[in-house]
Amino acid sequence: MRNVRIVAIDGEPASEILDDAALASQLGVAVEDVACRSRGLIRASAPDGEGPSHLAGRVARRVLDAAGVAADEIDMIVFATTTPDITFPGSACLLQANLASRTGSACLDVRSQCTGFLTALDVARRFVGCGTYDRVLVASADVPTHVLRYDGRDPDLAILTGDAAAVALVDAGTGSGSVLSCATRIDGRQYRQFWCEFPASRYMNRRGVARGERVCHEAFDSGAMYPRVDFDALRDTALHELPSLFDAVLQDAGLQRVDVAIVTHLSPVVEDELRAALAPRVGRFVTRRTAYAFGSTLPLALADALSAGASKSGQTIALATAGAGASWGAAVLQW
């Protein structure tokens, strides 16, 4: 197997900043309540008509420029998203078209939600490691502000989330950016911890000429087309499952502890609890500056940390997250 590295990584929140006061006005709640839960994190919203592939496209161009790689030199695009641009084809296909990448390059969407970037990175490192491809573009982008409800009936998700994208270029090599280990897990039985049911292809509420009603009146009235979350269950899964996987990833990397770690979770409170649980194996933690954006939260925090010089040459960086799926994952890099 060939050694695999992240050659370049970058990320950014969406272009329109949605501050606490503006969001409180939309939700019909007190601005103090929003500010308390927001913790000062940047909350961004992509404009109407702009989806994950648009956000990722801007970032991908910077990544390719930084690496000195042309779009038509990419062998594969792996795109992690929970909020795809359209029903089909996948956002990886749309990103390929956006970049004018080589026709015929492989495109794959990954739908593992909050662990999306780690899953996409694991897929990329295996394709590159075994020599199938030489360069894989790993993109992660989401626009939760386009799919949440803003009528004040379920304000928590609206307060905690924002739109963002992050992109990494993976190739064969050693040195800075080396991927030492990566693993993700999902317990599909727990999918109702954090999910969105409608529109759903498994339902056909009418038959005959009128078949194909994608959202029935009952589902619409109950708000089943909006994401729903069980915060307590999501917390229990994260605290129960992630620490042991974190240990396994460290062992796979041949380490007992790492210099730096980045931990993300939908709930900032659970993030704090996870840091406390992982602290004995971590030198120091780096926190995120942006609101939660599903799978792109973790790589965006990594890109920000590297840009700010949070890691010295040769240091090890652990990434850890847990969320919808129910899923959890971790990786160890050397920068």
C-alpha positions in Angstrom: 0.0 0.0 0.0 1.2 3.5 -0.8 1.5 6.2 1.8 -1.3 8.8 1.5 -1.3 12.5 2.3 -3.5 15.6 2.2 -1.6 17.9 -0.2 -3.8 20.9 0.4 -6.9 21.8 2.4 -9.1 24.9 2.6 -12.6 25.8 3.6 -15.0 28.7 4.2 -18.5 29.4 5.5 -21.1 30.6 3.1 -21.1 34.2 1.9 -24.1 35.7 3.9 -23.6 36.0 7.7 -26.7 35.5 9.7 -26.1 37.2 13.1 -27.9 36.4 16.4 -30.2 39.4 16.2 -31.3 38.7 12.6 -31.9 35.0 13.5 -33.8 35.9 16.7 -36.1 38.1 14.7 -36.8 35.3 12.2 -37.5 32.8 14.9 -39.5 35.1 17.1 -37.3 34.4 20.2 -35.2 36.5 22.5 -31.8 37.5 21.1 -30.2 36.6 24.4 -31.4 33.0 24.0 -29.9 32.8 20.6 -26.6 34.3 21.7 -26.3 32.0 24.7 -26.6 28.9 22.5 -24.6 30.3 19.6 -21.5 30.9 21.7 -20.2 33.6 19.3 -19.8 31.1 16.4 -20.0 32.4 12.8 -23.3 31.4 11.3 -23.5 31.7 7.5 -26.2 31.1 4.9 -25.8 30.5 1.2 -28.1 32.5 -1.0 -31.1 31.0 -2.8 -30.0 28.8 -5.7 -26.6 28.1 -4.3 -26.0 24.5 -3.1 -23.1 22.5 -1.7 -21.4 22.1 -5.1 -21.3 25.9 -5.5 -19.7 26.3 -2.1 -17.3 23.5 -2.7 -16.4 24.8 -6.2 -15.0 28.1 -4.9 -12.9 26.3 -2.3 -11.7 23.6 -4.6 -10.2 26.1 -7.0 -8.1 27.5 -4.2 -7.0 24.1 -3.2 -6.0 23.1 -6.7 -4.1 26.4 -7.2 -2.3 25.9 -3.9 -1.3 22.4 -4.9 -0.4 23.4 -8.5 -2.8 20.8 -9.9 -5.1 21.4 -12.8 -8.8 20.3 -12.6 -8.3 17.8 -15.4 -5.6 16.0 -13.4 -8.1 14.9 -10.8 -8.8 11.1 -11.0 -11.8 11.1 -8.7 -14.1 13.4 -6.7 -15.6 12.1 -3.4 -18.3 14.5 -2.2 -19.7 14.2 1.3 -23.0 16.0 1.9 -26.2 15.6 3.9 -28.0 18.3 1.8 -27.3 17.4 -1.8 -27.9 20.1 -4.5 -30.7 18.1 -6.2 -32.2 14.6 -5.8 -29.9 13.2 -8.5 -27.3 13.2 -10.0 -24.9 13.6 -7.0 -23.1 16.7 -5.9 -19.8 15.2 -7.0 -21.0 15.2 -10.6 -22.1 18.8 -10.3 -18.7 19.8 -8.8 -16.9 18.1 -11.7 -18.9 20.2 -14.1 -18.3 23.3 -12.0 -14.6 22.7 -12.2 -14.6 21.7 -15.8 -12.7 18.6 -14.6 -11.8 15.8 -16.9 -14.8 14.0 -18.5 -14.8 10.4 -17.3 -13.2 11.0 -13.9 -14.9 9.0 -11.2 -17.5 10.8 -9.1 -18.9 9.5 -5.8 -21.3 11.0 -3.2 -21.0 9.9 0.4 -24.0 10.1 2.7 -22.7 9.4 6.2 -23.9 12.8 7.5 -21.8 14.2 10.4 -18.9 11.8 9.7 -19.1 12.6 6.0 -15.6 14.1 5.6 -13.9 11.3 7.5 -15.7 8.7 5.4 -14.8 10.5 2.2 -11.2 10.7 3.4 -11.1 7.0 4.2 -12.5 6.2 0.7 -9.9 8.5 -0.9 -7.0 7.1 1.0 -7.9 3.5 0.1 -8.2 4.3 -3.7 -4.9 6.2 -3.6 -3.2 3.7 -1.3 -3.9 0.7 -3.5 -2.9 2.6 -6.7 -6.2 2.8 -8.4 -6.1 6.6 -8.5 -3.3 9.1 -8.0 -5.2 12.2 -7.1 -8.6 12.4 -5.3 -10.5 15.5 -4.5 -12.4 15.2 -1.2 -15.2 17.7 -0.8 -17.6 18.2 2.1 -20.3 20.9 2.0 -23.7 21.4 3.4 -26.5 24.1 3.4 -28.6 23.2 6.5 -30.1 26.7 6.4 -31.9 25.7 3.2 -33.7 22.7 4.8 -34.4 23.8 8.4 -37.6 25.4 9.7 -37.4 29.0 10.8 -40.9 29.4 12.3 -39.7 29.3 15.9 -41.3 25.9 16.6 -37.9 24.1 16.7 -35.3 26.8 17.1 -32.3 24.8 18.3 -31.1 23.5 14.9 -31.5 26.9 13.3 -29.4 28.4 16.1 -26.7 25.8 16.1 -26.1 25.4 12.3 -24.8 27.2 9.3 -23.7 26.6 5.7 -20.0 25.8 4.9 -17.7 23.9 2.6 -14.2 22.4 2.9 -12.1 20.6 0.3 -8.9 18.5 0.5 -6.7 17.1 -2.3 -5.3 13.6 -1.5 -2.4 12.0 -3.3 0.3 9.4 -2.7 3.3 10.6 -0.7 4.8 11.2 2.7 5.6 14.2 4.9 3.2 17.0 5.8 -0.4 16.0 5.7 0.2 12.2 6.0 -2.9 10.2 6.8 -1.8 7.8 9.5 -5.2 6.3 10.3 -8.9 6.8 9.7 -12.1 5.0 10.8 -15.8 5.6 10.9 -18.7 3.6 12.4 -22.5 3.8 12.0 -25.3 2.2 13.9 -28.2 2.4 11.5 -30.6 1.3 14.1 -30.3 4.7 15.7 -31.1 6.7 12.5 -34.0 8.5 14.2 -31.6 10.3 16.6 -31.0 13.0 13.9 -32.9 12.6 10.6 -35.2 14.1 7.9 -37.9 11.8 6.5 -39.5 13.7 3.6 -39.6 13.9 0.7 -39.2 10.1 0.7 -39.1 7.8 -2.3 -40.3 4.8 -0.2 -43.8 6.4 0.0 -46.3 6.6 -2.8 -49.3 8.1 -1.4 -51.5 7.9 -4.5 -51.8 5.4 -7.2 -52.9 5.5 -10.8 -52.6 8.8 -12.8 -52.2 10.8 -9.6 -49.4 8.6 -8.1 -46.2 10.1 -6.8 -47.4 12.6 -4.2 -44.0 13.1 -2.5 -45.1 14.7 0.7 -48.6 13.8 1.9 -50.7 16.2 3.8 -50.2 14.4 7.2 -46.4 14.6 6.8 -46.5 18.2 5.8 -48.7 19.1 8.7 -46.4 17.3 11.2 -43.3 19.0 9.8 -41.7 15.7 8.7 -39.9 17.4 5.8 -37.7 19.3 8.4 -34.7 17.7 10.2 -35.5 16.5 13.7 -33.0 15.7 16.5 -33.0 13.9 19.8 -30.2 15.7 21.6 -30.1 13.4 24.5 -29.8 10.2 22.4 -27.2 11.9 20.2 -25.2 12.8 23.2 -25.3 9.3 24.7 -24.1 7.7 21.4 -21.2 10.2 21.1 -20.0 9.8 24.7 -20.4 6.0 24.6 -18.9 5.2 21.2 -16.4 7.8 20.2 -13.7 7.4 23.0 -13.1 3.7 22.2 -12.9 4.3 18.5 -10.5 7.2 19.2 -8.2 4.8 21.1 -8.4 2.3 18.2 -7.4 5.0 15.6 -4.5 6.1 17.8 -3.4 2.4 18.1 -3.6 2.0 14.3 -1.4 5.0 13.9 1.1 3.6 16.4 0.5 6.3 18.9 -0.6 6.6 22.5 -1.5 10.3 22.3 -1.6 13.2 19.8 -0.2 16.7 19.9 -3.4 18.4 18.8 -7.1 17.4 18.4 -10.2 18.9 16.9 -13.5 17.6 18.1 -16.9 18.6 16.6 -20.5 17.9 17.5 -23.8 19.5 16.8 -24.1 20.4 20.5 -21.3 22.6 21.8 -22.0 21.2 25.3 -21.3 17.6 24.0 -18.2 18.9 22.3 -17.0 20.0 25.7 -17.8 16.6 27.2 -16.0 14.8 24.4 -12.9 16.9 24.9 -12.9 16.0 28.6 -13.3 12.3 27.8 -10.4 12.4 25.2 -8.1 14.8 27.2 -5.8 12.1 28.6 -4.7 11.2 25.0 -4.4 14.8 23.7 -1.9 17.5 24.1 -4.3 20.4 23.4 -7.5 21.0 21.6 -8.4 23.5 18.9 -11.9 24.8 18.8 -14.0 25.8 15.8 -15.0 29.3 14.8 -18.1 28.5 12.7 -21.6 27.1 13.4 -22.2 23.4 12.8 -22.4 22.4 9.1 -22.7 18.6 9.3 -19.7 16.8 7.8 -17.9 20.0 6.6 -17.5 21.3 10.2 -14.5 19.1 11.0 -12.4 19.8 7.9 -13.2 23.5 8.0 -12.0 23.6 11.6 -8.8 21.8 10.4 -8.2 24.2 7.6 -8.7 27.1 9.9 -6.3 25.6 12.5 -3.6 25.0 9.9 -4.0 28.5 8.5 -3.6 29.9 12.0 -0.4 27.9 12.6 -2.0 25.8 15.3 0.3 22.8 14.4 4.1 22.8 14.3 6.0 20.8 11.7 5.9 17.0 12.5 3.1 17.2 15.0 0.2 14.8 15.0 -3.4 16.0 14.7 -6.5 13.9 15.6 -9.9 14.6 14.2 -13.0 13.3 15.9 -16.7 13.7 15.5 -20.1 12.0 16.0 -23.6 12.7 14.9 -26.4 11.6 12.6 -26.5 8.0 11.3 -26.0 7.5 14.2 -22.3 7.8 13.3 -18.9 8.5 14.9 -15.4 8.6 13.5 -11.8 9.7 14.0 -8.6 10.1 12.1 -4.9 10.9 12.8 -2.8 13.1 10.5 0.8 14.2 10.8 1.5 17.8 9.8 
